[in-house]
């Protein structure tokens, strides 16, 4: 298993942020999400320092769907990074953290009237409009509240990035955005520009998630520059911004060829500057939206081994006290992970095992047929790179409680999300009259 950030072998016991996982398990229980705060901050600094240009302003926008908590918002604000949201719940969480709402940007393909009202009431930085109907809805909400909102329009640029089918977002059949090949696009932009309640900032795109093909991003930059220039000329307007989205791939297993943040950001800037010059386009600001690549490798999930089973069919299972309720990605995307027995790192005996969760589903498998150190009941099994979409996609299936989340740094563990209780599970559950 590959180590990330502050992970260390402390006499056979894994430590993260200078805290042994055995101590974390004892104090907070398992399953437990462990976030390496130092690595999160390091990744933020890499983006801030390498995505820079002398020709235009740049902005990092954290994609909060990867992992969102009030503590995470504190880190976002500490490094002067913007943040996005895709729901009322995310907006509410961000506001509750005390962050400057001018640094918040609202996404989503089906924003409700209530969510648009919330955006206007909170006075957020911008709304990324997804479709034609949303232009009308936002205009009415702004007019009703006598407010003017800054907006971008999400466009589908047709880049078919090499990633899982479920997380491709720029295909012609995608539910997101309006196609650059749609003849109505000019009229949509014109409608926004002429609306006194909106200020058009520019185009937004997002070609997908967990992408390693850097050429796809470079091609996306060219298309965005060309389309922006075309729109300026057709409507006789100045478009000040471009948002290139995110989707930068991270390491999960040895099959992944991860993107190096610093070198790739510098290459994006070079491609941007080259294309802006080539097409004689002068923009004021370019934004990107990393999420997974900031928190993915920084997060791990710690479990306790509750049982070991050798089946007649030949599969050997290690049973853990969590599963698809705290990590749905293997079942949803066939995602693969690395793991180890974290309290016995130097165990020499290895075996091929399948790590299975406790949900009543045959598909509740976190790792299939991988070599791991030989485990036993009571051991601590740690799965890496769960910082993105682990907690965010967690559920209460089988009435399992969602795990706690701790940030670790410099020998200190900080509880940032409490473990759910049984009382939490039924607090909205009502009886009826019979």
C-alpha positions in Angstrom: 0.0 0.0 0.0 1.3 3.4 -0.9 1.7 6.0 1.9 0.5 9.6 1.4 1.3 12.8 3.2 2.2 12.3 6.8 1.7 8.5 6.9 4.5 6.8 8.7 5.4 3.3 10.0 5.7 3.7 13.7 7.1 0.4 14.9 4.6 -1.6 12.8 1.7 0.7 13.5 0.6 3.3 11.0 0.5 6.9 12.1 -1.1 9.8 10.3 -0.3 13.4 11.3 1.9 11.9 14.0 -1.0 10.1 15.6 -1.2 6.3 15.7 -4.3 4.8 14.2 -4.5 2.5 17.3 -5.0 5.6 19.4 -7.6 7.0 17.0 -9.6 3.8 17.0 -9.5 3.7 20.8 -10.7 7.3 21.2 -13.1 7.7 18.3 -14.1 4.1 17.4 -14.4 2.6 13.9 -15.3 3.0 11.1 -13.5 6.3 11.1 -12.6 8.8 8.4 -9.1 10.2 9.0 -8.2 13.3 7.1 -4.5 14.4 6.9 -4.9 18.1 7.4 -1.3 18.9 6.5 -1.7 17.1 3.1 -4.9 19.0 2.4 -3.2 22.3 3.1 -0.2 21.3 1.0 -2.4 20.5 -1.9 -4.2 23.8 -1.6 -0.9 25.7 -1.6 0.3 23.8 -4.7 -2.8 24.9 -6.6 -2.5 28.5 -5.4 1.2 28.8 -6.2 1.3 27.0 -9.5 -1.9 28.1 -11.2 -0.8 31.7 -11.8 -0.3 34.0 -14.7 1.1 37.5 -15.3 -1.5 38.0 -18.0 -4.7 37.4 -16.1 -6.0 36.7 -12.6 -6.5 33.1 -11.5 -8.9 31.6 -8.9 -9.0 28.2 -7.3 -12.6 27.1 -6.4 -12.8 24.1 -4.1 -15.5 21.6 -5.4 -17.2 21.0 -2.1 -19.1 17.9 -3.2 -15.8 16.0 -2.7 -15.9 16.6 1.1 -17.7 19.3 2.9 -17.8 20.3 6.6 -17.5 23.5 8.5 -13.9 22.7 9.3 -13.1 22.2 5.7 -14.6 25.6 4.9 -12.2 27.0 7.5 -9.3 25.7 5.5 -10.7 27.0 2.3 -11.0 30.5 3.8 -7.5 30.2 5.4 -5.9 29.8 1.9 -8.2 32.4 0.2 -9.8 29.8 -2.0 -13.4 30.1 -3.3 -15.9 27.2 -2.9 -18.8 25.9 -4.9 -22.1 24.2 -3.9 -24.7 22.2 -5.8 -27.6 22.1 -3.3 -29.3 24.1 -0.6 -27.8 21.9 2.0 -24.3 22.6 0.8 -25.1 26.3 0.7 -26.4 26.2 4.3 -23.3 24.3 5.5 -21.0 26.8 3.9 -22.8 29.8 5.3 -22.9 28.2 8.8 -19.1 28.0 8.7 -18.9 31.8 8.6 -17.2 32.0 5.2 -17.6 35.1 3.0 -20.5 34.2 0.8 -19.1 36.3 -2.1 -16.6 33.4 -2.5 -19.4 30.9 -3.1 -20.5 29.7 -6.5 -23.7 27.7 -7.2 -23.8 24.8 -9.6 -26.5 22.2 -10.4 -28.6 21.1 -13.4 -31.9 21.4 -11.6 -31.7 24.3 -9.2 -35.1 24.8 -7.4 -36.7 28.2 -7.0 -36.0 27.8 -3.3 -32.3 27.3 -4.0 -32.1 30.3 -6.3 -33.9 32.3 -3.6 -31.3 31.2 -1.2 -28.4 32.2 -3.5 -29.9 35.7 -3.9 -30.6 36.0 -0.1 -27.1 34.9 0.8 -25.6 37.2 -1.8 -23.3 34.6 -3.2 -20.5 35.3 -5.7 -22.0 33.8 -8.8 -24.5 31.3 -10.1 -23.5 28.9 -12.9 -26.6 28.7 -15.1 -27.2 25.2 -16.6 -30.0 25.6 -19.0 -32.5 27.9 -20.7 -35.3 27.5 -18.2 -32.9 28.4 -15.4 -32.3 31.8 -17.1 -36.0 32.5 -16.8 -36.3 31.3 -13.2 -33.3 33.2 -12.0 -34.5 36.4 -13.7 -37.8 36.2 -11.9 -36.2 35.5 -8.6 -33.8 38.5 -9.0 -36.6 40.8 -10.1 -38.7 39.7 -7.1 -35.9 40.5 -4.7 -34.6 43.6 -6.6 -31.2 42.0 -6.8 -28.6 41.6 -9.5 -26.6 38.4 -9.7 -23.3 37.6 -11.4 -23.8 34.5 -13.6 -21.9 32.1 -15.9 -23.4 29.7 -18.4 -22.2 26.1 -18.4 -21.5 24.8 -21.8 -21.0 21.3 -23.0 -17.8 21.4 -25.1 -18.0 17.8 -26.4 -14.7 16.6 -25.0 -14.9 12.8 -24.4 -12.4 12.3 -21.6 -11.2 8.8 -20.7 -13.0 8.1 -17.5 -15.9 6.0 -16.1 -19.1 6.4 -18.1 -21.0 7.7 -15.0 -18.6 10.6 -14.4 -18.3 11.8 -17.9 -20.0 15.2 -18.0 -19.1 16.8 -21.4 -20.6 14.3 -23.9 -23.4 15.4 -26.2 -25.9 13.3 -24.2 -24.8 14.7 -20.8 -27.5 16.1 -18.5 -25.2 19.1 -17.8 -25.0 22.4 -19.6 -25.9 23.6 -23.1 -24.0 22.3 -26.2 -21.7 24.6 -28.1 -23.3 23.1 -31.2 -26.8 24.2 -30.2 -27.9 27.1 -32.4 -29.9 28.5 -29.4 -26.7 29.2 -27.5 -26.2 32.7 -28.9 -29.8 33.6 -28.0 -29.4 32.3 -24.5 -26.3 34.4 -23.9 -28.0 37.4 -25.4 -31.0 36.9 -23.1 -28.6 36.9 -20.1 -26.7 40.0 -21.3 -29.9 42.0 -21.9 -31.4 41.1 -18.5 -30.9 44.0 -16.0 -30.9 41.5 -13.1 -27.9 39.6 -14.3 -24.2 40.3 -15.1 -22.8 37.8 -17.5 -19.2 36.7 -16.5 -18.6 34.1 -19.1 -18.6 30.3 -19.8 -18.1 27.4 -17.5 -17.2 23.8 -18.5 -16.4 20.5 -16.8 -15.3 17.6 -18.9 -15.6 14.9 -16.2 -14.0 13.5 -13.1 -10.9 11.3 -12.3 -9.3 12.2 -15.6 -5.6 11.4 -16.2 -5.6 12.5 -19.9 -3.9 15.9 -19.7 -4.5 16.4 -23.4 -8.2 16.4 -22.8 -7.8 19.4 -20.5 -5.6 21.2 -23.0 -8.1 20.6 -25.8 -10.8 21.9 -23.5 -8.9 25.1 -23.0 -8.7 25.7 -26.7 -12.4 25.1 -27.2 -13.3 27.4 -24.3 -11.1 30.2 -25.7 -12.5 29.8 -29.2 -16.1 29.7 -28.1 -15.6 32.8 -25.9 -14.1 34.7 -28.7 -16.9 33.7 -31.1 -19.5 34.9 -28.6 -17.8 38.2 -28.1 -17.7 38.8 -31.8 -21.3 37.7 -32.4 -22.8 39.8 -29.7 -20.3 42.7 -29.6 -19.6 42.2 -25.9 -16.7 41.8 -23.6 -16.5 38.5 -21.7 -14.3 38.8 -18.6 -14.0 35.2 -17.3 -13.5 31.5 -18.2 -14.1 28.7 -15.7 -12.4 25.4 -16.8 -13.9 23.2 -14.0 -12.0 20.3 -12.4 -11.8 16.6 -12.6 -8.0 16.1 -12.1 -7.3 12.4 -11.5 -5.6 11.1 -8.3 -3.9 7.8 -7.4 -6.1 5.0 -6.0 -4.0 2.0 -7.1 -0.8 1.3 -9.1 -2.9 1.3 -12.3 -3.4 5.0 -12.0 -0.9 7.5 -13.5 -1.8 10.5 -11.4 -1.5 14.1 -12.4 1.2 16.1 -10.7 -0.5 19.2 -9.5 2.3 21.7 -9.8 3.6 20.6 -13.2 0.2 20.2 -14.7 -1.1 23.6 -13.5 1.9 25.2 -15.1 1.2 23.4 -18.3 -2.4 24.6 -18.2 -1.3 28.2 -17.8 1.1 27.8 -20.7 -1.7 26.4 -22.9 -4.1 29.1 -21.8 -1.6 32.0 -22.5 -0.8 30.5 -25.9 -4.4 30.2 -27.0 -5.5 33.5 -25.5 -2.7 35.2 -27.6 -3.5 33.1 -30.7 -7.1 34.0 -30.7 -6.6 37.6 -29.5 -8.8 37.1 -26.4 -8.3 39.2 -23.4 -9.9 37.8 -20.2 -9.6 39.1 -16.7 -9.8 35.9 -14.8 -9.6 32.1 -15.2 -10.9 29.7 -12.6 -10.5 25.9 -12.0 -12.4 23.7 -9.6 -10.3 21.0 -8.0 -12.0 18.8 -5.3 -10.9 15.2 -5.3 -7.3 16.2 -6.0 -7.3 18.3 -2.8 -8.8 15.9 -0.3 -8.8 12.4 -2.0 -5.3 11.1 -1.0 -5.6 13.0 2.3 -8.4 10.8 3.5 -8.4 7.2 4.8 -11.0 5.0 6.4 -10.1 2.9 9.4 -12.1 -0.3 10.1 -12.0 -3.1 12.7 -11.9 -6.6 11.4 -14.9 -8.5 12.8 -14.6 -11.8 11.1 -12.6 -13.9 8.6 -14.3 -16.5 6.4 -13.0 -19.1 3.9 -15.8 -20.1 1.5 -16.3 -23.4 -0.2 -15.9 -21.6 -3.5 -12.4 -20.5 -2.6 -12.9 -16.9 -1.7 -11.4 -15.7 1.6 -13.2 -12.8 3.1 -12.2 -10.3 5.7 -15.3 -8.8 7.2 -15.1 -5.1 8.4 -17.5 -3.0 10.5 -18.3 -0.7 7.7 -18.8 -1.1 3.9 -20.9 0.4 1.2 -22.6 2.8 3.6 -19.3 4.7 4.1 -17.8 3.9 0.7 -20.3 3.4 -2.1 -17.8 3.9 -4.9 -16.7 0.2 -5.4 -20.4 -0.8 -5.9 -21.3 2.3 -7.9 -18.2 2.8 -10.1 -16.3 -0.5 -9.6 -13.7 1.8 -8.0 -10.5 0.1 -6.7 -8.5 0.8 -3.6 -5.4 -0.1 -1.7 -5.4 -1.2 2.0 -3.3 -2.7 4.7 -3.5 -4.1 8.2 -2.7 -0.8 9.9 -1.7 -2.2 13.4 0.7 -4.8 11.9 2.4 -3.1 9.0 5.4 -5.4 9.1 3.4 -8.7 9.0 5.3 -10.9 6.6 2.5 -13.4 5.8 0.4 -12.3 2.9 -2.8 -13.7 1.4 -5.3 -13.0 -1.3 -8.5 -11.7 0.3 -11.7 -9.9 -0.5 -12.7 -7.2 2.0 -16.5 -7.3 2.6 -18.7 -4.9 4.4 -21.5 -5.7 6.8 -24.5 -4.6 4.6 -27.0 -7.1 3.4 -25.8 -6.9 -0.2 -23.6 -9.3 -2.1 -22.1 -6.3 -3.8 -20.9 -4.8 -0.5 -17.2 -5.4 -1.3 -14.6 -2.7 -0.8 -11.6 -4.7 -2.2 -11.7 -7.8 -4.3 -9.0 -10.5 -4.6 -6.1 -8.4 -3.5 -3.0 -9.4 -1.6 -3.0 -8.0 1.9 -1.1 -8.7 5.1 -2.7 -11.7 6.9 -5.4 -10.3 9.2 -7.1 -11.6 12.3 -10.2 -10.6 14.3 -9.6 -7.3 16.1 -7.1 -6.0 13.6 -7.4 -2.5 12.2 -7.8 -2.4 8.4 -7.1 0.9 6.7 -8.3 1.8 3.1 -6.5 4.8 1.5 -7.7 7.6 -0.8 -11.2 7.9 0.7 -11.1 11.6 1.4 -13.2 12.4 -1.6 -16.8 11.1 -1.9 -16.5 8.8 1.1 -18.3 10.8 3.7 -20.1 12.9 1.0 -21.8 9.8 -0.4 -22.3 7.9 2.9 -25.7 6.5 3.7 -27.7 4.9 6.5 -28.6 1.8 4.6 -29.4 -1.1 7.0 -29.7 1.7 9.6 -25.9 1.9 10.0 -24.7 5.1 11.5 -22.4 7.4 9.5 -18.8 7.4 10.9 -17.0 10.3 12.6 -14.5 12.4 10.8 -11.2 13.5 12.4 -8.5 15.9 11.1 -5.0 15.0 12.2 -2.0 17.3 12.2 1.2 17.6 14.3 0.3 14.9 16.8 -3.2 16.3 17.4 -6.6 14.9 16.4 -9.6 17.2 16.0 -13.1 15.8 15.8 -14.8 17.7 12.9 -17.9 15.6 12.4 -19.4 13.5 15.2 -20.4 9.9 14.8 -24.1 9.5 14.3 -26.0 7.9 17.1 -29.1 5.6 17.1 -31.1 8.6 18.3 -29.9 10.6 15.2 -31.2 7.8 13.0 -34.8 8.1 14.2 -35.0 11.8 15.1 -37.3 12.5 12.1 -39.2 9.1 12.4 -42.8 9.4 13.5 -45.4 7.0 14.6 -49.0 7.0 13.2 -52.4 6.5 14.6 -53.6 2.9 14.1 
